[in-house]
Amino acid sequence: MDLLTIFIAVTAAAVVLQALILVAMFLSTRKTAAKVEALAEEVKIKVLPTVELVHGALVDIKPRIEIIVANASESSTLIKAQVQRLDATVTDIVDRTRLQVIRADELVNRTMDRVEDATEVVHRTVVSPVRQVSGLVHGITAALEFLRNGKRRDGATVPQDEMFI
């Protein structure tokens, strides 16, 4: 297993882990929002009709309603802060993932360049000399057979241009 495969696997695992964390954070935020909505609906259903029915007791209930509204406002502020933190976290994850993808791309490009360079070096230093030596050996063998038998192995004559590679 080469280094690139390991790096890609680790990056993929990190991205999946980050996605799972984001889903958990989203579900938690959604659950909190549902609780706040239920609380608001409960306040709307239970408190407001009571206020209308007991208009004379409004003076006594007013501080309680103000506390409830303040609590709802504070809850809203907390939820907004949590959403902002979630947004910052998602942005950070996306930026880090983008950076890792760029790094992986650069690594692959450098590796491919090195493989191409190595292929060229092998071709120049091994394959070309082997072909030349092979051609030389074939030429010497054909010449020796020609001198020994007076003709080629397969019995056909070879034009002068075909003897050279």
C-alpha positions in Angstrom: 0.0 0.0 0.0 1.6 3.2 -1.0 1.7 6.5 0.8 -0.8 8.2 -1.5 -3.5 5.6 -0.8 -2.9 5.9 2.9 -3.1 9.7 2.7 -6.4 9.5 0.7 -7.9 7.0 3.2 -7.0 9.2 6.2 -8.4 12.3 4.4 -11.6 10.5 3.5 -12.0 9.2 7.1 -11.4 12.8 8.4 -14.0 14.2 6.0 -16.6 11.5 7.0 -15.9 12.1 10.7 -16.3 15.8 10.2 -19.6 15.2 8.3 -20.9 13.1 11.2 -20.0 15.8 13.7 -21.8 18.4 11.5 -24.9 16.1 11.3 -24.9 15.7 15.1 -24.6 19.4 15.6 -27.4 20.0 13.2 -29.7 17.5 14.9 -28.9 19.0 18.3 -29.7 22.5 17.0 -32.9 21.3 15.4 -34.0 19.6 18.6 -33.3 22.8 20.7 -35.2 24.9 18.1 -38.2 22.4 18.4 -38.1 22.8 22.2 -38.1 26.6 21.9 -41.0 26.5 19.4 -42.9 24.2 21.7 -42.2 26.5 24.6 -43.3 29.5 22.6 -46.5 27.6 21.5 -47.2 26.6 25.1 -46.8 30.2 26.2 -49.0 31.3 23.3 -51.7 28.7 24.2 -51.7 28.9 28.0 -50.5 32.4 29.0 -52.1 34.7 26.5 -55.7 33.5 26.8 -55.3 33.8 30.6 -54.2 37.4 30.2 -57.2 38.1 28.1 -59.6 36.4 30.6 -58.0 38.0 33.6 -57.4 41.6 32.4 -57.6 42.9 35.9 -54.7 40.6 37.0 -52.5 41.9 34.3 -50.6 44.0 36.7 -49.6 40.9 38.7 -48.9 38.8 35.6 -46.9 41.4 33.7 -43.6 40.8 35.5 -43.9 37.1 34.8 -44.6 37.6 31.2 -41.6 40.0 31.0 -39.4 37.2 32.5 -40.8 34.7 30.0 -40.1 37.0 27.2 -36.6 37.8 28.5 -36.0 34.0 28.8 -37.3 33.5 25.3 -35.1 36.3 24.0 -32.1 34.9 25.9 -32.8 31.5 24.4 -33.0 33.0 21.0 -29.7 34.7 21.5 -28.1 31.5 22.6 -29.5 29.6 19.6 -28.2 32.4 17.3 -24.7 32.1 18.9 -24.8 28.3 18.5 -25.8 28.7 14.8 -22.9 31.1 14.3 -20.5 28.7 15.9 -21.8 25.9 13.7 -21.4 28.1 10.7 -17.8 28.9 11.7 -17.1 25.2 12.3 -18.5 24.3 8.9 -16.5 27.0 7.2 -13.3 25.9 8.9 -14.0 22.2 7.9 -14.6 23.2 4.3 -11.4 25.3 4.2 -9.3 22.6 5.8 -10.8 20.0 3.4 -10.1 22.2 0.4 -6.5 22.7 1.6 -6.0 18.9 2.0 -7.4 18.3 -1.5 -5.0 20.9 -2.9 -2.1 19.2 -1.1 -3.2 15.8 -2.3 -3.4 17.1 -5.9 0.1 18.6 -5.6 1.4 15.4 -4.2 -0.1 13.4 -7.1 1.3 15.8 -9.7 4.8 15.7 -8.2 4.7 11.9 -8.0 3.5 11.6 -11.6 6.3 14.0 -12.7 8.9 11.9 -10.9 7.5 8.7 -12.5 7.7 10.3 -15.9 11.3 11.4 -15.2 12.3 7.9 -14.0 10.7 6.3 -17.1 12.7 8.6 -19.3 15.9 7.8 -17.4 15.3 4.1 -17.6 14.5 4.4 -21.3 17.7 6.3 -22.0 20.0 4.3 -19.8 18.6 0.8 -20.2 16.2 0.3 -23.0 18.0 2.2 -25.8 21.4 0.6 -25.1 19.8 -2.9 -24.9 18.1 -2.3 -28.3 21.4 -1.2 -29.7 23.3 -4.2 -28.3 20.5 -6.5 -29.5 20.7 -5.0 -33.0 24.5 -5.4 -32.9 24.3 -9.0 -31.8 21.7 -9.8 -34.5 23.9 -8.1 -37.0 27.0 -10.1 -36.0 25.0 -13.3 -35.8 23.6 -12.7 -39.3 27.1 -11.9 -40.6 28.6 -15.0 -39.1 25.9 -17.2 -40.5 26.2 -15.6 -43.8 30.0 -16.1 -43.8 29.6 -19.7 -42.6 26.7 -20.8 -44.8 26.7 -18.2 -47.5 23.1 -17.3 -47.0 20.6 -16.3 -44.2 19.1 -18.7 -41.7 15.7 -18.7 -43.2 17.2 -19.0 -46.7 15.9 -15.6 -47.9 18.2 -12.8 -48.9 18.0 -9.5 -47.0 18.4 -6.2 -48.7 21.2 -4.0 -47.4 18.8 -1.5 -45.7 17.0 -4.1 -43.7 20.1 -5.3 -41.9 20.4 -2.1 -39.9 18.1 -1.0 -37.1 
